[in-house]
Amino acid sequence: MESSPRSRSHVHKKPPVRVGEKFLLSRQEAAQALSISLRALDYLIANGILPIRRIGTRVLVPLAALRQCK
């Protein structure tokens, strides 16, 4: 009996995703991470200093962009 191609051990799987680490933060979380007010964060966003991503009505800040601002 031959084994099916799916049962072979050389099939590559995706590495596990780390649970608990976010890639996008809410405005409140981003302001807290930078130790600034929401108003100051909105200023950075409005002037294009801090990029955002919109998902539906939510405004989210990429974690990588926050690390560059620090």
OpenMM code with the backbone's topology and positions (N, CA, C; nanometers):
from openmm import Vec3, app, unit

residues = "MET GLU SER SER PRO ARG SER ARG SER HIS VAL HIS LYS LYS PRO PRO VAL ARG VAL GLY GLU LYS PHE LEU LEU SER ARG GLN GLU ALA ALA GLN ALA LEU SER ILE SER LEU ARG ALA LEU ASP TYR LEU ILE ALA ASN GLY ILE LEU PRO ILE ARG ARG ILE GLY THR ARG VAL LEU VAL PRO LEU ALA ALA LEU ARG GLN CYS LYS".split()
positions = [
    Vec3(0.0819, -0.1176, 0.0000),
    Vec3(0.0000, 0.0000, 0.0000),
    Vec3(0.0875, 0.1256, 0.0000),
    Vec3(0.0578, 0.2196, -0.0877),
    Vec3(0.1339, 0.3435, -0.0928),
    Vec3(0.0686, 0.4478, -0.0036),
    Vec3(0.1507, 0.5308, 0.0540),
    Vec3(0.0950, 0.6372, 0.1390),
    Vec3(0.0549, 0.7560, 0.0526),
    Vec3(-0.0428, 0.8275, 0.0965),
    Vec3(-0.0895, 0.9436, 0.0212),
    Vec3(0.0108, 1.0581, 0.0371),
    Vec3(0.0145, 1.1528, -0.0586),
    Vec3(0.1103, 1.2640, -0.0503),
    Vec3(0.0902, 1.3508, 0.0737),
    Vec3(-0.0293, 1.3543, 0.1259),
    Vec3(-0.0559, 1.4396, 0.2418),
    Vec3(-0.0005, 1.3819, 0.3715),
    Vec3(0.0228, 1.2541, 0.3749),
    Vec3(0.0704, 1.1928, 0.4986),
    Vec3(0.2229, 1.1927, 0.5091),
    Vec3(0.2916, 1.2421, 0.4115),
    Vec3(0.4381, 1.2445, 0.4153),
    Vec3(0.4868, 1.3477, 0.5170),
    Vec3(0.5982, 1.3193, 0.5774),
    Vec3(0.6491, 1.4058, 0.6831),
    Vec3(0.7233, 1.5288, 0.6308),
    Vec3(0.7513, 1.5363, 0.5018),
    Vec3(0.8263, 1.6503, 0.4498),
    Vec3(0.7371, 1.7680, 0.4095),
    Vec3(0.6113, 1.7620, 0.4408),
    Vec3(0.5194, 1.8710, 0.4089),
    Vec3(0.5537, 1.9892, 0.4992),
    Vec3(0.5703, 2.1062, 0.4396),
    Vec3(0.6075, 2.2257, 0.5157),
    Vec3(0.4836, 2.2889, 0.5780),
    Vec3(0.4966, 2.3241, 0.7036),
    Vec3(0.3875, 2.3895, 0.7739),
    Vec3(0.4308, 2.5301, 0.8107),
    Vec3(0.3335, 2.6174, 0.8267),
    Vec3(0.3626, 2.7539, 0.8695),
    Vec3(0.4090, 2.7521, 1.0145),
    Vec3(0.5018, 2.8428, 1.0496),
    Vec3(0.5433, 2.8485, 1.1897),
    Vec3(0.4277, 2.8999, 1.2758),
    Vec3(0.4239, 2.8625, 1.4017),
    Vec3(0.3137, 2.9069, 1.4874),
    Vec3(0.3174, 3.0582, 1.5089),
    Vec3(0.2015, 3.1181, 1.5168),
    Vec3(0.1895, 3.2611, 1.5417),
    Vec3(0.1984, 3.2835, 1.6911),
    Vec3(0.2754, 3.3841, 1.7303),
    Vec3(0.2866, 3.4157, 1.8724),
    Vec3(0.1581, 3.4788, 1.9204),
    Vec3(0.0989, 3.4199, 2.0190),
    Vec3(-0.0263, 3.4712, 2.0740),
    Vec3(0.0070, 3.5797, 2.1750),
    Vec3(-0.0673, 3.6871, 2.1703),
    Vec3(-0.0489, 3.7937, 2.2680),
    Vec3(0.0221, 3.9154, 2.2126),
    Vec3(0.0961, 3.9020, 2.1031),
    Vec3(0.1640, 4.0170, 2.0463),
    Vec3(0.0770, 4.0763, 1.9364),
    Vec3(0.0454, 4.2035, 1.9508),
    Vec3(-0.0380, 4.2707, 1.8519),
    Vec3(0.0502, 4.3401, 1.7496),
    Vec3(-0.0001, 4.3500, 1.6291),
    Vec3(0.0694, 4.4235, 1.5244),
    Vec3(0.0050, 4.5593, 1.5007),
    Vec3(-0.1214, 4.5730, 1.5394),
    Vec3(-0.1934, 4.6993, 1.5280),
    Vec3(-0.2516, 4.7343, 1.6645),
    Vec3(-0.2386, 4.8614, 1.7026),
    Vec3(-0.2891, 4.9069, 1.8316),
    Vec3(-0.3986, 5.0111, 1.8113),
    Vec3(-0.4916, 5.0160, 1.9050),
    Vec3(-0.5945, 5.1196, 1.9016),
    Vec3(-0.5302, 5.2549, 1.9324),
    Vec3(-0.6026, 5.3616, 1.9097),
    Vec3(-0.5509, 5.4953, 1.9403),
    Vec3(-0.5148, 5.5066, 2.0879),
    Vec3(-0.6011, 5.4542, 2.1742),
    Vec3(-0.5769, 5.4623, 2.3178),
    Vec3(-0.4503, 5.3852, 2.3560),
    Vec3(-0.4347, 5.2656, 2.3012),
    Vec3(-0.3163, 5.1843, 2.3301),
    Vec3(-0.1892, 5.2508, 2.2771),
    Vec3(-0.1984, 5.3107, 2.1583),
    Vec3(-0.0824, 5.3773, 2.0989),
    Vec3(-0.0413, 5.4992, 2.1813),
    Vec3(-0.1386, 5.5771, 2.2247),
    Vec3(-0.1088, 5.6941, 2.3077),
    Vec3(-0.0447, 5.6512, 2.4388),
    Vec3(-0.0953, 5.5453, 2.4968),
    Vec3(-0.0400, 5.4938, 2.6213),
    Vec3(0.1032, 5.4434, 2.6008),
    Vec3(0.1279, 5.3754, 2.4893),
    Vec3(0.2610, 5.3222, 2.4605),
    Vec3(0.3637, 5.4340, 2.4423),
    Vec3(0.3194, 5.5468, 2.3862),
    Vec3(0.4093, 5.6609, 2.3651),
    Vec3(0.4105, 5.7568, 2.4840),
    Vec3(0.3258, 5.7320, 2.5834),
    Vec3(0.3116, 5.8187, 2.7017),
    Vec3(0.2733, 5.9608, 2.6615),
    Vec3(0.1750, 5.9702, 2.5699),
    Vec3(0.1234, 6.0994, 2.5270),
    Vec3(-0.0290, 6.0956, 2.5352),
    Vec3(-0.0906, 6.2118, 2.5212),
    Vec3(-0.2365, 6.2192, 2.5249),
    Vec3(-0.2952, 6.1775, 2.3904),
    Vec3(-0.4260, 6.1507, 2.3906),
    Vec3(-0.4941, 6.1183, 2.2648),
    Vec3(-0.4870, 6.2358, 2.1678),
    Vec3(-0.4971, 6.3550, 2.2207),
    Vec3(-0.4906, 6.4747, 2.1364),
    Vec3(-0.3543, 6.4860, 2.0680),
    Vec3(-0.2480, 6.4577, 2.1411),
    Vec3(-0.1133, 6.4617, 2.0834),
    Vec3(-0.0978, 6.3521, 1.9769),
    Vec3(-0.1543, 6.2350, 2.0033),
    Vec3(-0.1503, 6.1261, 1.9055),
    Vec3(-0.2263, 6.1663, 1.7793),
    Vec3(-0.3430, 6.2267, 1.7954),
    Vec3(-0.4220, 6.2718, 1.6800),
    Vec3(-0.3451, 6.3755, 1.5983),
    Vec3(-0.2662, 6.4589, 1.6658),
    Vec3(-0.1829, 6.5573, 1.5964),
    Vec3(-0.0792, 6.4859, 1.5094),
    Vec3(-0.0138, 6.3843, 1.5644),
    Vec3(0.0858, 6.3082, 1.4887),
    Vec3(0.0232, 6.2393, 1.3674),
    Vec3(-0.0981, 6.1876, 1.3858),
    Vec3(-0.1686, 6.1199, 1.2765),
    Vec3(-0.2108, 6.2213, 1.1696),
    Vec3(-0.2677, 6.3343, 1.2117),
    Vec3(-0.3178, 6.4359, 1.1175),
    Vec3(-0.2062, 6.4964, 1.0335),
    Vec3(-0.0863, 6.5065, 1.0894),
    Vec3(0.0263, 6.5657, 1.0169),
    Vec3(0.1106, 6.4632, 0.9423),
    Vec3(0.0644, 6.3388, 0.9392),
    Vec3(0.1320, 6.2352, 0.8626),
    Vec3(0.2606, 6.1836, 0.9262),
    Vec3(0.2844, 6.2184, 1.0509),
    Vec3(0.4050, 6.1724, 1.1200),
    Vec3(0.3897, 6.0262, 1.1608),
    Vec3(0.2681, 5.9890, 1.1954),
    Vec3(0.2395, 5.8524, 1.2387),
    Vec3(0.1375, 5.7913, 1.1430),
    Vec3(0.1732, 5.6853, 1.0711),
    Vec3(0.0782, 5.6236, 0.9781),
    Vec3(-0.0282, 5.5437, 1.0522),
    Vec3(-0.1423, 5.5282, 0.9898),
    Vec3(-0.2523, 5.4513, 1.0488),
    Vec3(-0.3058, 5.3528, 0.9472),
    Vec3(-0.3841, 5.2589, 0.9955),
    Vec3(-0.4594, 5.1657, 0.9123),
    Vec3(-0.6033, 5.1737, 0.9577),
    Vec3(-0.6942, 5.1780, 0.8640),
    Vec3(-0.8369, 5.1783, 0.8973),
    Vec3(-0.8955, 5.0424, 0.8655),
    Vec3(-0.9650, 4.9866, 0.9621),
    Vec3(-1.0381, 4.8624, 0.9433),
    Vec3(-1.1804, 4.8922, 0.9852),
    Vec3(-1.2664, 4.9059, 0.8851),
    Vec3(-1.4029, 4.9504, 0.9131),
    Vec3(-1.3973, 5.0927, 0.9656),
    Vec3(-1.4540, 5.1144, 1.0815),
    Vec3(-1.4524, 5.2480, 1.1419),
    Vec3(-1.3379, 5.2648, 1.2408),
    Vec3(-1.2638, 5.1560, 1.2653),
    Vec3(-1.1544, 5.1611, 1.3626),
    Vec3(-1.0296, 5.2240, 1.3034),
    Vec3(-0.9625, 5.3051, 1.3822),
    Vec3(-0.8344, 5.3646, 1.3449),
    Vec3(-0.7280, 5.2915, 1.4256),
    Vec3(-0.6353, 5.2250, 1.3552),
    Vec3(-0.5334, 5.1444, 1.4218),
    Vec3(-0.3945, 5.1922, 1.3818),
    Vec3(-0.3026, 5.1851, 1.4763),
    Vec3(-0.1657, 5.2305, 1.4552),
    Vec3(-0.0747, 5.1083, 1.4529),
    Vec3(0.0074, 5.0927, 1.3477),
    Vec3(0.0989, 4.9785, 1.3432),
    Vec3(0.2051, 4.9871, 1.4540),
    Vec3(0.2312, 4.8763, 1.5175),
    Vec3(0.3302, 4.8705, 1.6249),
    Vec3(0.4682, 4.9101, 1.5738),
    Vec3(0.5008, 4.8695, 1.4520),
    Vec3(0.6316, 4.9045, 1.3939),
    Vec3(0.6491, 5.0557, 1.3823),
    Vec3(0.5416, 5.1266, 1.3503),
    Vec3(0.5497, 5.2729, 1.3392),
    Vec3(0.5725, 5.3354, 1.4769),
    Vec3(0.5137, 5.2784, 1.5811),
    Vec3(0.5351, 5.3300, 1.7162),
    Vec3(0.6795, 5.3111, 1.7595),
    Vec3(0.7368, 5.1977, 1.7233),
    Vec3(0.8762, 5.1717, 1.7601),
    Vec3(0.9707, 5.2698, 1.6923),
    Vec3(0.9361, 5.3180, 1.5730),
    Vec3(1.0196, 5.4151, 1.5033),
    Vec3(1.0057, 5.5540, 1.5647),
    Vec3(0.8907, 5.5835, 1.6252),
    Vec3(0.8676, 5.7160, 1.6846),
    Vec3(0.9402, 5.7348, 1.8173),
    Vec3(0.9652, 5.6246, 1.8857),
    Vec3(1.0243, 5.6359, 2.0208),
    Vec3(1.1621, 5.6894, 2.0176),
] * unit.nanometer
topology = app.Topology()
chain = topology.addChain("A")
for resn in residues:
    res = topology.addResidue(resn, chain)
    for name in ("N", "CA", "C"):
        topology.addAtom(name, app.Element.getBySymbol(name[0]), res)
